[in-house]
Amino acid sequence: EVQLQASGGGLVQSGGSLRLSCTASGFTFDDYGIGWFRQAPGKELEGVSCISSRGGGTYYEDSVKGRFTISRDYARNTAYLQMDSLKPDDTAVYYCRRYDYWGQGTLVTVSS
């Protein structure tokens, strides 16, 4: 069974940092790109970042460029989203995704 387990959310002050983890199981992790998405209260789901299957390609949504870093650890079957210089606008439920499967969300709350 394909599973994606997101974790690492929490409450942080503006300017702080969090690292989200997305641990995969039930498939060959190396063969798939992984994406991070978020949904803020009352807003549509948006793509935040993604990383290719071999890690050579990354994408960042404009509002997080220079603040967020996506990476992956093949030995741990885990993708990460390092989030620095967090802003209240980053408050959202964050989800990780393989192209056809979604993990459950983890809530990030940034206080001003």
C-alpha positions as semicolon CSV with decimal commas, in nm:
position;residue;x (nm);y (nm);z (nm)
1;E;0,000;0,000;0,000
2;V;0,136;0,339;-0,100
3;Q;0,166;0,572;0,196
4;L;0,304;0,921;0,242
5;Q;0,335;1,038;0,601
6;A;0,388;1,410;0,650
7;S;0,508;1,546;0,982
8;G;0,694;1,833;1,137
9;G;0,430;2,102;1,145
10;G;0,368;2,320;1,445
11;L;0,345;2,671;1,578
12;V;0,634;2,906;1,515
13;Q;0,689;3,278;1,536
14;S;0,738;3,492;1,231
15;G;1,099;3,462;1,115
16;G;1,134;3,115;1,257
17;S;1,202;2,781;1,091
18;L;1,043;2,440;1,060
19;R;1,139;2,127;0,873
20;L;0,864;1,914;0,730
21;S;0,921;1,547;0,655
22;C;0,739;1,321;0,412
23;T;0,816;0,955;0,473
24;A;0,719;0,719;0,194
25;S;0,640;0,349;0,198
26;G;0,484;0,090;-0,028
27;F;0,666;0,194;-0,345
28;T;1,013;0,252;-0,484
29;F;1,084;0,599;-0,353
30;D;1,372;0,659;-0,593
31;D;1,143;0,633;-0,895
32;Y;0,907;0,920;-0,814
33;G;0,917;1,293;-0,780
34;I;0,768;1,435;-0,463
35;G;0,578;1,759;-0,424
36;W;0,472;1,978;-0,135
37;F;0,142;2,162;-0,149
38;R;-0,039;2,379;0,100
39;Q;-0,385;2,506;0,168
40;A;-0,437;2,814;0,379
41;P;-0,769;2,880;0,551
42;G;-1,023;2,997;0,295
43;K;-0,779;2,966;0,007
44;E;-0,720;2,722;-0,274
45;L;-0,462;2,451;-0,269
46;E;-0,130;2,567;-0,413
47;G;0,192;2,399;-0,510
48;V;0,488;2,502;-0,299
49;S;0,783;2,297;-0,415
50;C;0,875;1,972;-0,581
51;I;1,181;1,759;-0,639
52;S;1,249;1,515;-0,919
53;S;1,293;1,145;-0,870
54;R;1,671;1,167;-0,876
55;G;1,685;1,497;-0,694
56;G;1,845;1,687;-0,978
57;G;1,550;1,910;-1,046
58;T;1,363;2,130;-0,804
59;Y;1,084;2,384;-0,829
60;Y;0,974;2,656;-0,592
61;E;0,668;2,874;-0,599
62;D;0,772;3,238;-0,620
63;S;0,663;3,335;-0,269
64;V;0,889;3,074;-0,107
65;K;1,198;3,107;-0,325
66;G;1,504;3,177;-0,115
67;R;1,326;3,074;0,206
68;F;1,228;2,710;0,151
69;T;1,455;2,424;0,049
70;I;1,335;2,086;-0,070
71;S;1,553;1,777;-0,044
72;R;1,526;1,402;-0,020
73;D;1,706;1,122;0,161
74;Y;1,690;0,801;-0,041
75;A;1,817;0,585;0,245
76;R;1,530;0,702;0,464
77;N;1,266;0,719;0,187
78;T;1,195;1,068;0,307
79;A;1,155;1,405;0,145
80;Y;1,203;1,725;0,341
81;L;1,090;2,082;0,318
82;Q;1,313;2,315;0,518
83;M;1,120;2,634;0,578
84;D;1,313;2,939;0,699
85;S;1,214;3,302;0,749
86;L;0,856;3,194;0,794
87;K;0,581;3,450;0,755
88;P;0,221;3,452;0,877
89;D;0,117;3,404;0,512
90;D;0,286;3,063;0,523
91;T;0,022;2,943;0,768
92;A;-0,149;2,646;0,605
93;V;-0,194;2,273;0,607
94;Y;0,098;2,127;0,415
95;Y;0,065;1,808;0,214
96;C;0,320;1,594;0,037
97;R;0,229;1,418;-0,282
98;R;0,341;1,162;-0,528
99;Y;0,174;1,241;-0,859
100;D;-0,111;1,001;-0,783
101;Y;-0,112;0,978;-0,404
102;W;-0,150;1,236;-0,130
103;G;-0,022;1,217;0,224
104;Q;-0,222;1,352;0,514
105;G;-0,154;1,713;0,598
106;T;0,053;1,869;0,870
107;L;-0,048;2,207;1,007
108;V;0,197;2,496;1,006
109;T;0,097;2,806;1,200
110;V;0,314;3,116;1,190
111;S;0,232;3,381;1,446
112;S;0,309;3,746;1,390
